[in-house]
Amino acid sequence: MLRTLDRYVAKEVIKGALIAVTVLLALLNFFTFADELGDLGEGDYGMRQIFGYLALTSPRAFYELMPSAALVGGLVTLGGLANNRELMAMQAAGASRARIIRAVLMGGLVLLALSVAVGELVAPGAEREANALKSTALKKQVASRTKYGFWVRDGNIFINIRRVDQPENLGDINIYEVSPDKRLLLASHANKAIYDGSQWGLVKIRASYFQPGEVTADLKPTMDWSSVLAPDLLNAFVIRPENLSAWELDRYIDYLRENGQNPLPVEQAFWGRIVQPAVTLVMLLVAVPFVLTIKREVGMGQRIVVGVVIGLGFYLFDRMFSHFGLIYEMNPIFAASFPTALAFLGAMIGLMRMRAG
């Protein structure tokens, strides 16, 4: 019988959290949609592209919203069970408070597994596709990322960029110009390309000109490049830690260290990925004392307000502390885990007081 009660509580927690994350995701997408309407009609960015962008950014939003959804869903679900005296009936049937908490955490483990699957397997790739879709549509330029670098088409000019340090600083660039009948006219290579705010400048250029029956070569130290290639378009291809999975972040850390670059922001993002799933369980633990110590007369609306306030407060504190960690060069494990550890400590204090009471 007690196992049946465990499954029932876990199922209700999962259902409540999924309903909450669906509502929160819908609200977030509504506000994002309203914001994206400001770019409607620019370039090829139409309604189809906006909805595609929203669909591709939803997995990352789902992953980030899951802890808050678990908190809100836990408060509402357990609060409903308390208001209906179901928790009291469970305890009368022999289910202790510790067993109820264990059942809640069982549901949390399912939510944790779902969050990790979406955050690690779906969200990183979808987020990169979303950025590429939007940037390409806005700039009317065809761009793609391959193992041979980034390819951009600008009319009859095909540009291959092997290294993007920043959107305004490119390296190892190949430029190919073809005629309308697809005949190669120009093949050139530049070591670097730098954007000064108005146009690109190429550094160390080797160019080959193809004429019928003749090929000529030219070398130049610098040259202005009148391409309409937009630096904003390359934002979609700059490596951002939030767009990488934990496994990709680990490899990127090794790459930065091997090349003598500062890996701290990526290390912090990596440990944030490791800690993030545990936040779902911590938020459920935070919800339990509020339900089992607050009067049953408290309505669903009040519980939702409490959940939103706590969830938003934790989110803001977590982001703020992460920025402090980068500014003051804190240990990345500490910077990523301290807010969650603090929330866990608060939950344990609440549970111990509940037990003492």
C-alpha positions in Angstrom: 0.0 0.0 0.0 2.8 2.4 0.9 4.5 1.8 -2.4 1.2 2.7 -4.1 1.2 6.0 -2.1 4.8 6.6 -3.1 4.0 6.2 -6.8 0.9 8.4 -6.4 2.8 11.3 -4.8 5.6 11.0 -7.3 3.2 11.0 -10.2 1.4 14.0 -8.9 4.7 15.9 -8.4 5.7 15.1 -12.0 2.4 16.1 -13.4 2.3 19.4 -11.5 5.9 20.3 -12.6 5.2 19.5 -16.2 2.0 21.6 -16.2 4.0 24.4 -14.5 6.9 24.3 -17.0 4.4 24.2 -19.9 2.7 27.4 -18.6 6.0 29.1 -17.9 7.3 28.2 -21.3 4.2 29.5 -23.0 4.5 32.8 -21.2 8.2 33.1 -22.0 7.5 32.3 -25.7 4.7 34.8 -25.8 7.0 37.6 -24.6 9.8 36.4 -26.9 7.3 36.4 -29.8 6.3 40.0 -29.0 10.0 41.0 -28.9 10.7 39.2 -32.2 7.9 41.0 -34.0 10.2 44.1 -33.9 12.4 42.4 -36.5 9.4 41.1 -38.6 9.9 42.0 -42.3 13.6 42.7 -42.0 15.5 40.7 -44.6 13.7 37.4 -45.0 12.6 37.3 -41.3 8.9 36.5 -41.5 6.3 34.7 -39.3 7.5 31.3 -40.4 11.1 32.1 -39.3 9.8 33.6 -36.0 7.9 30.4 -35.1 10.9 28.3 -36.1 13.1 30.4 -33.9 10.7 30.0 -31.0 10.5 26.2 -31.5 14.3 25.9 -31.6 14.9 28.0 -28.5 12.2 26.2 -26.5 14.4 23.2 -25.4 16.9 25.6 -23.7 14.1 27.5 -22.1 12.6 24.2 -20.9 15.9 23.2 -19.3 16.4 26.5 -17.6 12.8 26.7 -16.4 12.6 23.2 -14.9 13.9 24.1 -11.4 11.3 26.9 -11.0 8.6 24.7 -12.5 9.5 21.9 -10.0 9.1 24.4 -7.2 5.8 25.9 -8.4 4.5 22.5 -9.3 5.6 21.0 -6.0 3.9 23.8 -4.0 0.7 23.6 -6.0 0.5 19.7 -6.1 1.5 19.1 -2.5 -0.7 22.0 -1.4 -3.6 20.5 -3.2 -3.0 17.2 -1.5 -2.8 18.9 1.9 -6.0 21.0 1.3 -7.9 17.8 0.3 -6.5 16.1 3.5 -4.9 13.5 1.4 -1.5 14.0 3.1 -3.2 13.6 6.5 -4.8 10.3 5.3 -1.4 9.1 4.0 0.1 9.7 7.4 -2.8 8.0 9.1 -2.2 5.0 6.8 1.4 4.8 8.1 3.3 7.0 5.6 5.7 9.2 7.6 6.8 12.7 6.6 10.2 11.3 5.6 8.5 8.8 3.3 6.4 11.5 1.7 9.6 13.5 1.1 11.2 10.4 -0.4 8.3 10.0 -2.7 8.6 13.7 -3.8 12.2 13.2 -4.5 11.4 10.1 -6.6 9.3 12.3 -8.8 12.1 14.8 -8.8 14.6 12.2 -10.1 12.3 11.6 -13.1 12.2 15.4 -13.8 15.9 15.5 -13.4 16.5 12.8 -16.0 14.1 14.5 -18.4 15.8 17.9 -17.8 19.3 16.4 -18.4 18.1 14.6 -21.6 16.7 17.9 -23.0 19.5 20.1 -21.8 22.4 17.9 -23.0 21.0 16.2 -26.1 18.5 18.6 -27.6 19.0 22.2 -26.4 22.7 22.9 -27.5 22.2 22.0 -31.1 18.7 23.5 -31.3 20.0 26.8 -29.9 22.8 27.0 -32.5 20.3 26.3 -35.2 18.0 29.0 -33.9 20.8 31.6 -33.9 21.8 30.6 -37.4 18.2 30.7 -38.7 17.6 34.2 -37.3 20.9 35.7 -38.4 20.7 34.2 -41.9 17.1 35.4 -42.4 17.8 38.9 -41.1 20.9 39.5 -43.2 19.7 37.6 -46.4 22.9 35.7 -46.5 23.2 32.0 -46.6 25.5 30.6 -43.9 26.3 27.2 -42.6 28.7 25.6 -40.2 30.7 22.5 -41.2 33.8 20.7 -40.0 35.7 22.8 -42.6 34.7 26.1 -40.9 31.9 28.5 -41.7 30.6 29.0 -45.2 28.7 32.2 -46.2 27.3 33.0 -49.6 27.0 36.6 -50.7 25.6 36.6 -54.2 28.2 35.0 -56.5 30.9 35.1 -53.8 31.5 32.2 -51.5 33.4 32.8 -48.3 35.0 30.1 -46.1 36.0 31.2 -42.6 38.1 28.7 -40.7 38.4 30.7 -37.4 36.1 33.2 -35.7 37.7 34.7 -32.7 35.1 37.5 -32.5 32.4 38.5 -35.0 34.7 41.5 -35.9 38.0 39.4 -36.0 38.2 36.5 -38.4 41.1 34.2 -39.3 42.1 31.9 -42.2 39.6 33.2 -44.8 39.1 31.8 -48.3 37.1 33.8 -50.8 35.8 32.4 -54.1 34.1 34.4 -56.8 32.3 32.7 -59.6 30.7 34.0 -62.8 26.9 33.7 -63.5 27.7 30.6 -65.5 29.5 29.1 -62.4 33.0 29.6 -63.7 35.7 30.4 -61.1 37.0 33.9 -61.5 38.9 34.5 -58.3 40.3 32.5 -55.4 42.0 34.3 -52.6 43.2 33.6 -49.1 43.7 36.1 -46.2 45.3 35.4 -42.9 43.0 37.8 -41.0 39.9 40.0 -41.6 39.2 42.8 -39.2 35.9 44.9 -39.1 36.5 48.6 -38.2 32.8 49.4 -37.9 32.2 50.3 -41.5 34.1 47.8 -43.6 36.4 44.8 -43.5 40.1 44.9 -43.9 42.1 41.9 -45.1 45.6 41.1 -43.9 48.2 39.1 -45.9 46.2 38.3 -49.0 47.2 35.8 -51.8 44.9 36.1 -54.8 44.6 34.0 -58.0 42.7 35.4 -61.0 41.3 32.9 -63.5 41.0 34.1 -67.1 40.4 32.0 -70.2 43.8 30.2 -70.7 45.6 32.2 -68.0 46.0 32.3 -64.3 47.6 35.3 -62.5 48.7 35.7 -58.9 48.9 38.7 -56.6 50.2 39.3 -53.1 49.2 42.2 -50.9 49.9 43.0 -47.2 46.5 44.6 -46.6 43.4 45.3 -48.6 39.9 46.8 -48.0 37.2 44.2 -48.4 33.9 45.6 -49.6 31.9 42.5 -48.6 28.4 43.0 -47.2 29.2 40.1 -44.8 27.6 41.3 -41.6 29.4 40.7 -38.3 26.0 40.1 -36.7 25.6 37.1 -38.9 28.7 35.5 -37.4 27.2 35.8 -33.9 25.4 32.6 -34.7 28.8 30.8 -35.1 30.8 32.3 -32.2 31.2 29.6 -29.6 29.2 30.5 -26.6 29.3 28.3 -23.4 25.5 28.4 -23.0 25.1 26.8 -26.4 27.4 23.8 -25.6 26.7 20.5 -23.8 28.7 19.5 -20.7 30.8 17.1 -22.9 31.5 19.9 -25.5 32.4 22.3 -22.7 34.9 19.8 -21.3 36.6 19.5 -24.7 36.5 23.3 -25.1 38.3 23.7 -21.8 41.1 21.4 -22.9 41.3 23.4 -26.2 41.6 26.7 -24.4 44.3 25.4 -22.0 46.3 24.0 -24.9 46.2 27.3 -26.6 47.1 29.4 -23.6 43.7 31.1 -23.2 41.7 31.8 -20.1 39.2 28.9 -19.6 37.5 30.4 -16.5 34.2 31.4 -18.1 33.9 28.0 -19.8 34.9 26.1 -16.6 32.2 28.0 -14.7 29.6 27.2 -17.4 30.7 23.5 -17.3 30.2 23.2 -13.5 26.9 25.1 -13.9 25.8 22.4 -16.2 26.8 19.7 -13.7 25.0 21.5 -10.8 21.9 22.6 -12.8 20.0 19.2 -12.6 20.4 19.0 -8.8 18.6 22.4 -8.5 15.4 20.6 -9.5 15.7 18.3 -6.4 16.7 21.2 -4.2 13.6 23.3 -5.3 11.4 20.3 -4.4 13.0 20.1 -1.0 12.3 23.8 -0.6 8.7 23.3 -1.4 8.1 20.6 1.2 8.4 22.7 4.4 6.1 25.3 3.0 3.4 22.8 2.3 3.6 20.7 5.5 3.9 23.7 7.9 1.5 26.2 6.3 -2.2 26.1 7.1 -4.3 24.1 4.7 -6.6 27.1 4.1 -3.8 28.7 2.0 -5.1 28.8 -1.6 -3.5 27.8 -4.8 -2.9 31.4 -5.9 -0.9 32.2 -2.8 1.2 29.1 -3.2 1.9 30.0 -6.8 3.0 33.5 -5.7 5.3 32.0 -3.1 6.8 29.7 -5.7 7.3 32.4 -8.3 8.9 34.7 -5.8 11.3 32.1 -4.4 12.1 30.8 -7.9 12.7 34.2 -9.4 14.8 35.2 -6.3 17.0 32.1 -6.7 17.4 32.6 -10.4 18.5 36.3 -10.0 20.9 35.4 -7.1 22.4 32.5 -9.1 23.0 34.7 -12.2 24.4 37.6 -10.0 26.8 35.3 -8.1 28.0 33.8 -11.4 28.9 37.2 -12.7 30.7 37.9 -9.4 32.6 34.7 -9.8 33.9 35.8 -13.2 34.7 39.3 -12.0 36.6 38.2 -8.9 38.0 35.0 -10.5 36.5 32.7 -7.9 36.9 28.9 -8.0 34.5 27.8 -10.8 33.1 24.9 -8.7 32.3 27.3 -5.8 30.8 30.0 -8.1 28.6 27.5 -9.8 27.4 25.6 -6.7 27.2 28.1 -3.9 23.7 29.4 -4.7 22.4 25.8 -4.9 24.2 24.8 -1.7 22.7 27.8 0.1 19.2 26.9 -1.1 19.8 23.3 0.0 20.9 24.5 3.4 17.7 26.6 3.7 15.6 23.6 2.8 17.3 21.3 5.3 16.8 23.9 8.1 13.1 24.1 7.1 12.8 20.3 7.2 14.6 20.1 10.6 12.3 22.7 12.1 9.3 20.9 10.7 10.5 17.7 12.3 11.2 19.4 15.6 7.7 21.0 15.5 
